[in-house]
Amino acid sequence: RFIHIVVVFLMCLIVLADYKKQIKVSESYRLSKYHAAGRSGQWIKGCHVILDLKKSTEIAKAVVAKTGDLQFYGQLVREWYDQVTTAAIAGGGEVLSEKGDEVLLFFDRGYNKDSLENILSTLIAMEESQRTIEDKFDLPMQIRFRAAAVYGELQACWKGSGSGMRPGWDGQILVEGARQMELERQIPDNKNHSIAVFES
């Protein structure tokens, strides 16, 4: 019996140490509402949305030509990212990650017409907010984005990061989203926003 008590005690110490490690590492990362609520490991139905800037190279050249400093393009991308994430959160979305001028979002309202209408309304809000960026940087062109939306299931999880853990995501929906986004990039460009919607 004593041995059983010792084993249970040691297991509790291991769990506690792992929890403290997870909390410590998670403080350096942005926690999603799913990770914070302890929903990691659960599959969540919804829509994965990927966005990026169209003609980003041309925009960067225009900013450099006007300011002589590429750092201003970095500021523009950061402001675009802030506008996109603000609109996404207001529309009930969750920011999964951002890299360069690409933003990954997730809306957990399931598969239905209302969900798609909400996403489209959110994208419209993003489009309207971009006018302030164009005015601030006095761009000779309008900012346009491309987007791919894929319905399916997403799983919040924890991934190894050195000796600790970081919040991450799993699911075929991520692979399919990246694939559809790449296909969308192959479409002859135009001056409009574009969005492709698929089901994983």
ZAMIZA-704744 format. One record per residue: residue in one letter; x, y, z of N, C-alpha, C in turn. Coordinates in nm, 2 decimals. Layout:
<recs>
+------+--------+--------+--------+--------+--------+--------+--------+--------+--------+
| code |   n.xx |   n.yy |   n.zz |  ca.xx |  ca.yy |  ca.zz |   c.xx |   c.yy |   c.zz |
+------+--------+--------+--------+--------+--------+--------+--------+--------+--------+
|    a |      X |      Y |      Z |      X |      Y |      Z |      X |      Y |      Z |
...
+------+--------+--------+--------+--------+--------+--------+--------+--------+--------+
</recs>
This chain:
<recs>
+------+--------+--------+--------+--------+--------+--------+--------+--------+--------+
| code |   n.xx |   n.yy |   n.zz |  ca.xx |  ca.yy |  ca.zz |   c.xx |   c.yy |   c.zz |
+------+--------+--------+--------+--------+--------+--------+--------+--------+--------+
|    r |   0.08 |  -0.12 |   0.00 |   0.00 |   0.00 |   0.00 |   0.09 |   0.13 |   0.00 |
|    f |   0.19 |   0.12 |   0.08 |   0.29 |   0.23 |   0.09 |   0.35 |   0.26 |  -0.05 |
|    i |   0.38 |   0.16 |  -0.12 |   0.44 |   0.17 |  -0.26 |   0.34 |   0.24 |  -0.35 |
|    h |   0.21 |   0.20 |  -0.34 |   0.11 |   0.26 |  -0.42 |   0.10 |   0.41 |  -0.40 |
|    i |   0.10 |   0.45 |  -0.27 |   0.09 |   0.59 |  -0.23 |   0.21 |   0.67 |  -0.29 |
|    v |   0.33 |   0.60 |  -0.28 |   0.45 |   0.67 |  -0.33 |   0.44 |   0.69 |  -0.49 |
|    v |   0.39 |   0.58 |  -0.55 |   0.37 |   0.59 |  -0.70 |   0.28 |   0.70 |  -0.74 |
|    v |   0.16 |   0.71 |  -0.67 |   0.06 |   0.81 |  -0.69 |   0.12 |   0.95 |  -0.67 |
|    f |   0.20 |   0.96 |  -0.56 |   0.26 |   1.09 |  -0.52 |   0.36 |   1.13 |  -0.63 |
|    l |   0.44 |   1.04 |  -0.68 |   0.53 |   1.07 |  -0.79 |   0.46 |   1.11 |  -0.92 |
|    m |   0.35 |   1.04 |  -0.95 |   0.28 |   1.08 |  -1.07 |   0.22 |   1.22 |  -1.06 |
|    c |   0.17 |   1.25 |  -0.94 |   0.12 |   1.39 |  -0.92 |   0.23 |   1.49 |  -0.94 |
|    l |   0.35 |   1.46 |  -0.89 |   0.46 |   1.56 |  -0.91 |   0.49 |   1.57 |  -1.05 |
|    i |   0.49 |   1.46 |  -1.13 |   0.52 |   1.47 |  -1.27 |   0.42 |   1.55 |  -1.34 |
|    v |   0.29 |   1.53 |  -1.31 |   0.18 |   1.61 |  -1.37 |   0.19 |   1.75 |  -1.34 |
|    l |   0.22 |   1.78 |  -1.21 |   0.23 |   1.92 |  -1.17 |   0.35 |   1.99 |  -1.24 |
|    a |   0.46 |   1.92 |  -1.25 |   0.58 |   1.97 |  -1.32 |   0.55 |   2.00 |  -1.46 |
|    d |   0.48 |   1.91 |  -1.53 |   0.44 |   1.93 |  -1.67 |   0.35 |   2.04 |  -1.69 |
|    y |   0.26 |   2.06 |  -1.59 |   0.16 |   2.17 |  -1.60 |   0.23 |   2.30 |  -1.58 |
|    k |   0.33 |   2.31 |  -1.48 |   0.40 |   2.43 |  -1.46 |   0.49 |   2.47 |  -1.59 |
|    k |   0.54 |   2.36 |  -1.65 |   0.62 |   2.38 |  -1.77 |   0.54 |   2.44 |  -1.88 |
|    q |   0.42 |   2.38 |  -1.89 |   0.33 |   2.42 |  -2.00 |   0.28 |   2.57 |  -1.98 |
|    i |   0.25 |   2.60 |  -1.85 |   0.21 |   2.74 |  -1.82 |   0.33 |   2.84 |  -1.85 |
|    k |   0.45 |   2.80 |  -1.81 |   0.56 |   2.89 |  -1.82 |   0.59 |   2.91 |  -1.97 |
|    v |   0.59 |   2.81 |  -2.05 |   0.61 |   2.83 |  -2.19 |   0.50 |   2.90 |  -2.26 |
|    s |   0.38 |   2.87 |  -2.22 |   0.26 |   2.93 |  -2.29 |   0.26 |   3.08 |  -2.26 |
|    e |   0.32 |   3.13 |  -2.16 |   0.32 |   3.28 |  -2.13 |   0.39 |   3.35 |  -2.25 |
|    s |   0.48 |   3.28 |  -2.32 |   0.56 |   3.35 |  -2.43 |   0.49 |   3.34 |  -2.56 |
|    y |   0.37 |   3.27 |  -2.56 |   0.29 |   3.25 |  -2.68 |   0.15 |   3.31 |  -2.66 |
|    r |   0.09 |   3.34 |  -2.77 |  -0.05 |   3.38 |  -2.76 |  -0.14 |   3.26 |  -2.75 |
|    l |  -0.22 |   3.25 |  -2.64 |  -0.30 |   3.14 |  -2.62 |  -0.44 |   3.16 |  -2.68 |
|    s |  -0.49 |   3.07 |  -2.76 |  -0.62 |   3.08 |  -2.81 |  -0.72 |   3.05 |  -2.71 |
|    k |  -0.85 |   3.08 |  -2.73 |  -0.95 |   3.05 |  -2.64 |  -0.97 |   2.90 |  -2.61 |
|    y |  -0.93 |   2.82 |  -2.71 |  -0.94 |   2.68 |  -2.70 |  -0.83 |   2.62 |  -2.61 |
|    h |  -0.71 |   2.67 |  -2.62 |  -0.61 |   2.63 |  -2.53 |  -0.63 |   2.68 |  -2.39 |
|    a |  -0.67 |   2.80 |  -2.38 |  -0.70 |   2.86 |  -2.24 |  -0.81 |   2.79 |  -2.17 |
|    a |  -0.91 |   2.74 |  -2.25 |  -1.03 |   2.68 |  -2.18 |  -1.01 |   2.53 |  -2.16 |
|    g |  -0.89 |   2.48 |  -2.19 |  -0.86 |   2.34 |  -2.17 |  -0.92 |   2.25 |  -2.28 |
|    r |  -0.95 |   2.30 |  -2.40 |  -1.02 |   2.22 |  -2.50 |  -0.92 |   2.16 |  -2.60 |
|    s |  -0.79 |   2.16 |  -2.56 |  -0.69 |   2.10 |  -2.65 |  -0.72 |   1.95 |  -2.66 |
|    g |  -0.71 |   1.89 |  -2.78 |  -0.74 |   1.75 |  -2.80 |  -0.88 |   1.73 |  -2.85 |
|    q |  -0.96 |   1.83 |  -2.84 |  -1.10 |   1.82 |  -2.89 |  -1.10 |   1.86 |  -3.04 |
|    w |  -1.19 |   1.80 |  -3.12 |  -1.20 |   1.84 |  -3.26 |  -1.32 |   1.94 |  -3.27 |
|    i |  -1.29 |   2.05 |  -3.33 |  -1.38 |   2.16 |  -3.34 |  -1.42 |   2.19 |  -3.48 |
|    k |  -1.55 |   2.18 |  -3.51 |  -1.60 |   2.21 |  -3.64 |  -1.61 |   2.36 |  -3.67 |
|    g |  -1.57 |   2.39 |  -3.79 |  -1.58 |   2.53 |  -3.83 |  -1.51 |   2.56 |  -3.97 |
|    c |  -1.47 |   2.68 |  -3.99 |  -1.42 |   2.72 |  -4.11 |  -1.28 |   2.78 |  -4.09 |
|    h |  -1.18 |   2.73 |  -4.16 |  -1.05 |   2.78 |  -4.16 |  -1.03 |   2.88 |  -4.28 |
|    v |  -0.99 |   3.00 |  -4.24 |  -0.97 |   3.11 |  -4.35 |  -0.82 |   3.15 |  -4.35 |
|    i |  -0.77 |   3.15 |  -4.47 |  -0.63 |   3.20 |  -4.49 |  -0.63 |   3.32 |  -4.58 |
|    l |  -0.56 |   3.43 |  -4.54 |  -0.56 |   3.55 |  -4.62 |  -0.41 |   3.59 |  -4.64 |
|    d |  -0.39 |   3.65 |  -4.75 |  -0.26 |   3.72 |  -4.77 |  -0.28 |   3.84 |  -4.87 |
|    l |  -0.18 |   3.93 |  -4.87 |  -0.19 |   4.05 |  -4.96 |  -0.16 |   4.01 |  -5.10 |
|    k |  -0.24 |   4.07 |  -5.19 |  -0.21 |   4.05 |  -5.33 |  -0.11 |   4.16 |  -5.37 |
|    k |  -0.03 |   4.12 |  -5.47 |   0.07 |   4.21 |  -5.53 |   0.16 |   4.28 |  -5.41 |
|    s |   0.20 |   4.19 |  -5.32 |   0.28 |   4.24 |  -5.21 |   0.41 |   4.30 |  -5.25 |
|    t |   0.47 |   4.24 |  -5.35 |   0.60 |   4.29 |  -5.41 |   0.58 |   4.43 |  -5.46 |
|    e |   0.48 |   4.45 |  -5.54 |   0.45 |   4.58 |  -5.60 |   0.42 |   4.68 |  -5.49 |
|    i |   0.35 |   4.64 |  -5.39 |   0.33 |   4.74 |  -5.28 |   0.46 |   4.77 |  -5.21 |
|    a |   0.54 |   4.67 |  -5.18 |   0.67 |   4.70 |  -5.12 |   0.76 |   4.80 |  -5.20 |
|    k |   0.76 |   4.78 |  -5.33 |   0.83 |   4.86 |  -5.42 |   0.78 |   5.01 |  -5.42 |
|    a |   0.65 |   5.02 |  -5.41 |   0.58 |   5.15 |  -5.41 |   0.62 |   5.22 |  -5.28 |
|    v |   0.62 |   5.15 |  -5.17 |   0.65 |   5.21 |  -5.04 |   0.80 |   5.25 |  -5.04 |
|    v |   0.89 |   5.17 |  -5.09 |   1.03 |   5.20 |  -5.09 |   1.06 |   5.32 |  -5.18 |
|    a |   0.99 |   5.33 |  -5.30 |   1.01 |   5.44 |  -5.39 |   0.96 |   5.57 |  -5.33 |
|    k |   0.86 |   5.56 |  -5.24 |   0.81 |   5.69 |  -5.18 |   0.89 |   5.73 |  -5.06 |
|    t |   0.93 |   5.63 |  -4.98 |   1.00 |   5.66 |  -4.85 |   1.15 |   5.63 |  -4.85 |
|    g |   1.19 |   5.54 |  -4.94 |   1.33 |   5.51 |  -4.94 |   1.37 |   5.41 |  -4.83 |
|    d |   1.27 |   5.36 |  -4.76 |   1.30 |   5.27 |  -4.65 |   1.20 |   5.15 |  -4.65 |
|    l |   1.26 |   5.03 |  -4.66 |   1.17 |   4.91 |  -4.66 |   1.10 |   4.89 |  -4.53 |
|    q |   1.15 |   4.95 |  -4.42 |   1.09 |   4.93 |  -4.29 |   0.95 |   4.98 |  -4.29 |
|    f |   0.92 |   5.08 |  -4.37 |   0.78 |   5.13 |  -4.38 |   0.69 |   5.02 |  -4.43 |
|    y |   0.74 |   4.94 |  -4.52 |   0.66 |   4.83 |  -4.57 |   0.62 |   4.73 |  -4.46 |
|    g |   0.72 |   4.71 |  -4.37 |   0.70 |   4.62 |  -4.26 |   0.59 |   4.68 |  -4.17 |
|    q |   0.59 |   4.81 |  -4.15 |   0.49 |   4.88 |  -4.07 |   0.35 |   4.86 |  -4.14 |
|    l |   0.35 |   4.87 |  -4.27 |   0.22 |   4.86 |  -4.34 |   0.17 |   4.72 |  -4.32 |
|    v |   0.25 |   4.62 |  -4.34 |   0.21 |   4.48 |  -4.32 |   0.16 |   4.46 |  -4.18 |
|    r |   0.22 |   4.52 |  -4.08 |   0.18 |   4.50 |  -3.94 |   0.05 |   4.57 |  -3.92 |
|    e |   0.02 |   4.68 |  -3.98 |  -0.11 |   4.75 |  -3.96 |  -0.21 |   4.67 |  -4.03 |
|    w |  -0.18 |   4.61 |  -4.15 |  -0.28 |   4.53 |  -4.22 |  -0.31 |   4.41 |  -4.13 |
|    y |  -0.21 |   4.35 |  -4.07 |  -0.24 |   4.23 |  -3.99 |  -0.33 |   4.27 |  -3.87 |
|    d |  -0.30 |   4.39 |  -3.81 |  -0.38 |   4.43 |  -3.70 |  -0.53 |   4.46 |  -3.74 |
|    q |  -0.54 |   4.52 |  -3.86 |  -0.68 |   4.54 |  -3.90 |  -0.75 |   4.41 |  -3.93 |
|    v |  -0.68 |   4.32 |  -3.99 |  -0.75 |   4.19 |  -4.02 |  -0.78 |   4.11 |  -3.89 |
|    t |  -0.69 |   4.11 |  -3.80 |  -0.72 |   4.03 |  -3.67 |  -0.83 |   4.10 |  -3.59 |
|    t |  -0.83 |   4.23 |  -3.59 |  -0.94 |   4.30 |  -3.52 |  -1.07 |   4.27 |  -3.58 |
|    a |  -1.08 |   4.27 |  -3.71 |  -1.21 |   4.24 |  -3.78 |  -1.25 |   4.09 |  -3.75 |
|    a |  -1.15 |   4.00 |  -3.76 |  -1.17 |   3.86 |  -3.74 |  -1.23 |   3.83 |  -3.60 |
|    i |  -1.16 |   3.89 |  -3.50 |  -1.21 |   3.87 |  -3.36 |  -1.35 |   3.93 |  -3.34 |
|    a |  -1.37 |   4.05 |  -3.40 |  -1.50 |   4.11 |  -3.39 |  -1.61 |   4.02 |  -3.45 |
|    g |  -1.57 |   3.94 |  -3.55 |  -1.66 |   3.85 |  -3.62 |  -1.67 |   3.71 |  -3.55 |
|    g |  -1.61 |   3.70 |  -3.44 |  -1.61 |   3.57 |  -3.37 |  -1.50 |   3.47 |  -3.41 |
|    g |  -1.40 |   3.52 |  -3.48 |  -1.30 |   3.43 |  -3.53 |  -1.18 |   3.42 |  -3.43 |
|    e |  -1.09 |   3.33 |  -3.45 |  -0.97 |   3.31 |  -3.37 |  -0.85 |   3.32 |  -3.46 |
|    v |  -0.75 |   3.39 |  -3.42 |  -0.63 |   3.40 |  -3.50 |  -0.54 |   3.28 |  -3.46 |
|    l |  -0.51 |   3.20 |  -3.56 |  -0.42 |   3.08 |  -3.54 |  -0.28 |   3.12 |  -3.55 |
|    s |  -0.24 |   3.19 |  -3.65 |  -0.10 |   3.23 |  -3.67 |  -0.09 |   3.34 |  -3.78 |
|    e |   0.03 |   3.40 |  -3.78 |   0.06 |   3.49 |  -3.89 |   0.20 |   3.48 |  -3.93 |
|    k |   0.23 |   3.49 |  -4.05 |   0.37 |   3.48 |  -4.10 |   0.38 |   3.57 |  -4.22 |
|    g |   0.46 |   3.67 |  -4.21 |   0.48 |   3.77 |  -4.32 |   0.34 |   3.84 |  -4.34 |
|    d |   0.29 |   3.83 |  -4.47 |   0.16 |   3.89 |  -4.49 |   0.05 |   3.79 |  -4.50 |
|    e |   0.07 |   3.67 |  -4.44 |  -0.03 |   3.56 |  -4.44 |  -0.09 |   3.55 |  -4.30 |
|    v |  -0.22 |   3.54 |  -4.30 |  -0.29 |   3.53 |  -4.17 |  -0.38 |   3.41 |  -4.17 |
|    l |  -0.37 |   3.32 |  -4.07 |  -0.46 |   3.20 |  -4.06 |  -0.56 |   3.23 |  -3.95 |
|    l |  -0.69 |   3.21 |  -3.98 |  -0.80 |   3.23 |  -3.89 |  -0.89 |   3.11 |  -3.88 |
|    f |  -0.97 |   3.10 |  -3.78 |  -1.07 |   2.99 |  -3.76 |  -1.20 |   3.05 |  -3.70 |
|    f |  -1.31 |   3.01 |  -3.76 |  -1.44 |   3.05 |  -3.72 |  -1.52 |   2.92 |  -3.68 |
|    d |  -1.56 |   2.90 |  -3.55 |  -1.61 |   2.78 |  -3.50 |  -1.77 |   2.78 |  -3.50 |
|    r |  -1.83 |   2.83 |  -3.61 |  -1.97 |   2.83 |  -3.61 |  -2.03 |   2.72 |  -3.69 |
|    g |  -1.95 |   2.61 |  -3.72 |  -2.01 |   2.50 |  -3.79 |  -2.02 |   2.52 |  -3.94 |
|    y |  -2.10 |   2.43 |  -4.00 |  -2.12 |   2.43 |  -4.15 |  -2.26 |   2.48 |  -4.17 |
|    n |  -2.28 |   2.60 |  -4.21 |  -2.42 |   2.65 |  -4.24 |  -2.41 |   2.78 |  -4.31 |
|    k |  -2.52 |   2.82 |  -4.37 |  -2.53 |   2.95 |  -4.44 |  -2.49 |   3.07 |  -4.36 |
|    d |  -2.54 |   3.07 |  -4.23 |  -2.51 |   3.18 |  -4.14 |  -2.36 |   3.20 |  -4.12 |
|    s |  -2.29 |   3.08 |  -4.10 |  -2.15 |   3.08 |  -4.08 |  -2.08 |   3.15 |  -4.20 |
|    l |  -2.11 |   3.11 |  -4.32 |  -2.05 |   3.17 |  -4.44 |  -2.08 |   3.32 |  -4.45 |
|    e |  -2.21 |   3.35 |  -4.42 |  -2.25 |   3.49 |  -4.43 |  -2.17 |   3.58 |  -4.33 |
|    n |  -2.15 |   3.52 |  -4.21 |  -2.07 |   3.59 |  -4.11 |  -1.92 |   3.61 |  -4.16 |
|    i |  -1.87 |   3.51 |  -4.22 |  -1.73 |   3.52 |  -4.27 |  -1.72 |   3.62 |  -4.38 |
|    l |  -1.81 |   3.62 |  -4.47 |  -1.81 |   3.72 |  -4.58 |  -1.83 |   3.86 |  -4.52 |
|    s |  -1.91 |   3.88 |  -4.42 |  -1.93 |   4.01 |  -4.35 |  -1.80 |   4.05 |  -4.29 |
|    t |  -1.73 |   3.96 |  -4.23 |  -1.60 |   3.99 |  -4.16 |  -1.50 |   4.03 |  -4.27 |
|    l |  -1.50 |   3.96 |  -4.38 |  -1.40 |   4.00 |  -4.49 |  -1.44 |   4.14 |  -4.55 |
|    i |  -1.56 |   4.17 |  -4.55 |  -1.60 |   4.30 |  -4.60 |  -1.55 |   4.41 |  -4.50 |
|    a |  -1.57 |   4.38 |  -4.37 |  -1.52 |   4.47 |  -4.27 |  -1.37 |   4.49 |  -4.28 |
|    m |  -1.29 |   4.38 |  -4.31 |  -1.15 |   4.39 |  -4.34 |  -1.12 |   4.48 |  -4.45 |
|    e |  -1.20 |   4.46 |  -4.56 |  -1.17 |   4.54 |  -4.68 |  -1.19 |   4.69 |  -4.65 |
|    e |  -1.30 |   4.72 |  -4.58 |  -1.33 |   4.86 |  -4.55 |  -1.22 |   4.93 |  -4.46 |
|    s |  -1.16 |   4.85 |  -4.37 |  -1.06 |   4.90 |  -4.28 |  -0.93 |   4.93 |  -4.35 |
|    q |  -0.91 |   4.86 |  -4.46 |  -0.78 |   4.88 |  -4.54 |  -0.77 |   5.02 |  -4.60 |
|    r |  -0.88 |   5.09 |  -4.62 |  -0.88 |   5.22 |  -4.68 |  -0.79 |   5.32 |  -4.59 |
|    t |  -0.80 |   5.30 |  -4.46 |  -0.72 |   5.38 |  -4.37 |  -0.57 |   5.36 |  -4.39 |
|    i |  -0.53 |   5.24 |  -4.43 |  -0.39 |   5.21 |  -4.45 |  -0.35 |   5.27 |  -4.58 |
|    e |  -0.43 |   5.26 |  -4.68 |  -0.40 |   5.32 |  -4.81 |  -0.38 |   5.47 |  -4.80 |
|    d |  -0.46 |   5.54 |  -4.72 |  -0.45 |   5.68 |  -4.70 |  -0.33 |   5.72 |  -4.62 |
|    k |  -0.30 |   5.64 |  -4.51 |  -0.18 |   5.67 |  -4.43 |  -0.05 |   5.66 |  -4.50 |
|    f |  -0.04 |   5.55 |  -4.59 |   0.09 |   5.53 |  -4.66 |   0.08 |   5.59 |  -4.80 |
|    d |  -0.03 |   5.66 |  -4.83 |  -0.05 |   5.73 |  -4.96 |   0.00 |   5.64 |  -5.08 |
|    l |  -0.06 |   5.52 |  -5.08 |  -0.02 |   5.42 |  -5.19 |  -0.08 |   5.46 |  -5.32 |
|    p |  -0.01 |   5.43 |  -5.43 |  -0.06 |   5.46 |  -5.56 |  -0.15 |   5.35 |  -5.61 |
|    m |  -0.18 |   5.25 |  -5.53 |  -0.27 |   5.14 |  -5.56 |  -0.35 |   5.10 |  -5.44 |
|    q |  -0.46 |   5.03 |  -5.47 |  -0.55 |   4.98 |  -5.36 |  -0.49 |   4.85 |  -5.30 |
|    i |  -0.51 |   4.83 |  -5.17 |  -0.47 |   4.71 |  -5.11 |  -0.58 |   4.60 |  -5.14 |
|    r |  -0.54 |   4.49 |  -5.19 |  -0.63 |   4.38 |  -5.21 |  -0.58 |   4.25 |  -5.15 |
|    f |  -0.67 |   4.17 |  -5.10 |  -0.62 |   4.04 |  -5.05 |  -0.69 |   3.92 |  -5.12 |
|    r |  -0.63 |   3.81 |  -5.10 |  -0.69 |   3.68 |  -5.15 |  -0.72 |   3.60 |  -5.03 |
|    a |  -0.81 |   3.51 |  -5.04 |  -0.85 |   3.43 |  -4.92 |  -0.90 |   3.29 |  -4.97 |
|    a |  -0.87 |   3.19 |  -4.89 |  -0.93 |   3.06 |  -4.91 |  -1.00 |   3.02 |  -4.78 |
|    a |  -1.12 |   2.97 |  -4.79 |  -1.20 |   2.92 |  -4.67 |  -1.23 |   2.78 |  -4.69 |
|    v |  -1.20 |   2.70 |  -4.59 |  -1.22 |   2.55 |  -4.59 |  -1.29 |   2.51 |  -4.47 |
|    y |  -1.41 |   2.44 |  -4.49 |  -1.48 |   2.39 |  -4.38 |  -1.43 |   2.25 |  -4.34 |
|    g |  -1.43 |   2.23 |  -4.21 |  -1.38 |   2.10 |  -4.16 |  -1.36 |   2.10 |  -4.01 |
|    e |  -1.27 |   2.02 |  -3.96 |  -1.25 |   2.01 |  -3.82 |  -1.10 |   2.05 |  -3.78 |
|    l |  -1.09 |   2.12 |  -3.67 |  -0.95 |   2.16 |  -3.62 |  -0.93 |   2.12 |  -3.48 |
|    q |  -0.81 |   2.08 |  -3.45 |  -0.78 |   2.04 |  -3.31 |  -0.67 |   2.13 |  -3.25 |
|    a |  -0.71 |   2.19 |  -3.14 |  -0.61 |   2.26 |  -3.06 |  -0.52 |   2.16 |  -2.99 |
|    c |  -0.39 |   2.18 |  -2.99 |  -0.30 |   2.09 |  -2.92 |  -0.18 |   2.16 |  -2.87 |
|    w |  -0.09 |   2.09 |  -2.80 |   0.04 |   2.14 |  -2.75 |   0.15 |   2.07 |  -2.83 |
|    k |   0.24 |   2.14 |  -2.88 |   0.36 |   2.09 |  -2.95 |   0.49 |   2.12 |  -2.88 |
|    g |   0.58 |   2.02 |  -2.90 |   0.71 |   2.04 |  -2.84 |   0.79 |   2.16 |  -2.89 |
|    s |   0.85 |   2.23 |  -2.80 |   0.93 |   2.35 |  -2.83 |   1.05 |   2.35 |  -2.74 |
|    g |   1.16 |   2.29 |  -2.79 |   1.28 |   2.28 |  -2.70 |   1.25 |   2.19 |  -2.58 |
|    s |   1.26 |   2.24 |  -2.46 |   1.24 |   2.16 |  -2.34 |   1.09 |   2.18 |  -2.29 |
|    g |   1.02 |   2.26 |  -2.36 |   0.88 |   2.30 |  -2.32 |   0.78 |   2.27 |  -2.42 |
|    m |   0.67 |   2.34 |  -2.41 |   0.56 |   2.32 |  -2.50 |   0.51 |   2.45 |  -2.56 |
|    r |   0.44 |   2.45 |  -2.67 |   0.38 |   2.57 |  -2.73 |   0.25 |   2.53 |  -2.78 |
|    p |   0.15 |   2.63 |  -2.78 |   0.02 |   2.59 |  -2.84 |   0.03 |   2.58 |  -2.99 |
|    g |  -0.04 |   2.48 |  -3.04 |  -0.04 |   2.45 |  -3.18 |  -0.17 |   2.40 |  -3.23 |
|    w |  -0.17 |   2.36 |  -3.36 |  -0.30 |   2.31 |  -3.42 |  -0.27 |   2.19 |  -3.51 |
|    d |  -0.37 |   2.11 |  -3.52 |  -0.37 |   1.99 |  -3.61 |  -0.50 |   1.98 |  -3.68 |
|    g |  -0.49 |   1.91 |  -3.80 |  -0.61 |   1.88 |  -3.87 |  -0.59 |   1.89 |  -4.02 |
|    q |  -0.65 |   1.80 |  -4.10 |  -0.64 |   1.80 |  -4.24 |  -0.69 |   1.93 |  -4.30 |
|    i |  -0.77 |   2.00 |  -4.23 |  -0.83 |   2.13 |  -4.27 |  -0.71 |   2.23 |  -4.30 |
|    l |  -0.60 |   2.22 |  -4.22 |  -0.49 |   2.31 |  -4.24 |  -0.41 |   2.28 |  -4.37 |
|    v |  -0.40 |   2.15 |  -4.39 |  -0.33 |   2.11 |  -4.52 |  -0.41 |   2.15 |  -4.64 |
|    e |  -0.54 |   2.12 |  -4.63 |  -0.63 |   2.16 |  -4.74 |  -0.64 |   2.31 |  -4.76 |
|    g |  -0.64 |   2.38 |  -4.66 |  -0.64 |   2.53 |  -4.67 |  -0.52 |   2.58 |  -4.74 |
|    a |  -0.40 |   2.53 |  -4.70 |  -0.28 |   2.57 |  -4.77 |  -0.28 |   2.53 |  -4.91 |
|    r |  -0.33 |   2.41 |  -4.95 |  -0.33 |   2.37 |  -5.08 |  -0.43 |   2.46 |  -5.17 |
|    q |  -0.54 |   2.49 |  -5.11 |  -0.64 |   2.57 |  -5.19 |  -0.59 |   2.71 |  -5.20 |
|    m |  -0.51 |   2.76 |  -5.10 |  -0.46 |   2.89 |  -5.11 |  -0.35 |   2.90 |  -5.23 |
|    e |  -0.27 |   2.79 |  -5.24 |  -0.17 |   2.79 |  -5.34 |  -0.24 |   2.78 |  -5.48 |
|    l |  -0.35 |   2.71 |  -5.49 |  -0.42 |   2.70 |  -5.62 |  -0.48 |   2.84 |  -5.65 |
|    e |  -0.53 |   2.91 |  -5.55 |  -0.58 |   3.04 |  -5.57 |  -0.48 |   3.14 |  -5.62 |
|    r |  -0.35 |   3.12 |  -5.58 |  -0.24 |   3.21 |  -5.62 |  -0.21 |   3.19 |  -5.77 |
|    q |  -0.25 |   3.07 |  -5.83 |  -0.22 |   3.04 |  -5.97 |  -0.33 |   3.11 |  -6.06 |
|    i |  -0.44 |   3.15 |  -6.00 |  -0.54 |   3.22 |  -6.09 |  -0.49 |   3.35 |  -6.13 |
|    p |  -0.50 |   3.38 |  -6.26 |  -0.46 |   3.51 |  -6.31 |  -0.51 |   3.63 |  -6.23 |
|    d |  -0.41 |   3.71 |  -6.19 |  -0.44 |   3.82 |  -6.09 |  -0.54 |   3.92 |  -6.15 |
|    n |  -0.61 |   3.99 |  -6.06 |  -0.69 |   4.10 |  -6.10 |  -0.69 |   4.21 |  -5.99 |
|    k |  -0.77 |   4.31 |  -6.01 |  -0.77 |   4.42 |  -5.91 |  -0.87 |   4.40 |  -5.80 |
|    n |  -0.93 |   4.29 |  -5.79 |  -1.04 |   4.26 |  -5.69 |  -0.99 |   4.17 |  -5.58 |
|    h |  -1.06 |   4.17 |  -5.47 |  -1.04 |   4.06 |  -5.37 |  -1.08 |   3.93 |  -5.43 |
|    s |  -1.03 |   3.82 |  -5.38 |  -1.08 |   3.69 |  -5.42 |  -1.09 |   3.60 |  -5.31 |
|    i |  -1.19 |   3.51 |  -5.31 |  -1.21 |   3.41 |  -5.20 |  -1.26 |   3.29 |  -5.26 |
|    a |  -1.20 |   3.17 |  -5.22 |  -1.24 |   3.04 |  -5.27 |  -1.29 |   2.96 |  -5.14 |
|    v |  -1.41 |   2.90 |  -5.15 |  -1.46 |   2.83 |  -5.04 |  -1.47 |   2.68 |  -5.07 |
|    f |  -1.42 |   2.59 |  -4.98 |  -1.41 |   2.45 |  -5.00 |  -1.45 |   2.38 |  -4.87 |
|    e |  -1.48 |   2.25 |  -4.89 |  -1.51 |   2.17 |  -4.77 |  -1.41 |   2.06 |  -4.76 |
|    s |  -1.34 |   2.05 |  -4.64 |  -1.24 |   1.95 |  -4.62 |  -1.29 |   1.81 |  -4.62 |
+------+--------+--------+--------+--------+--------+--------+--------+--------+--------+
</recs>
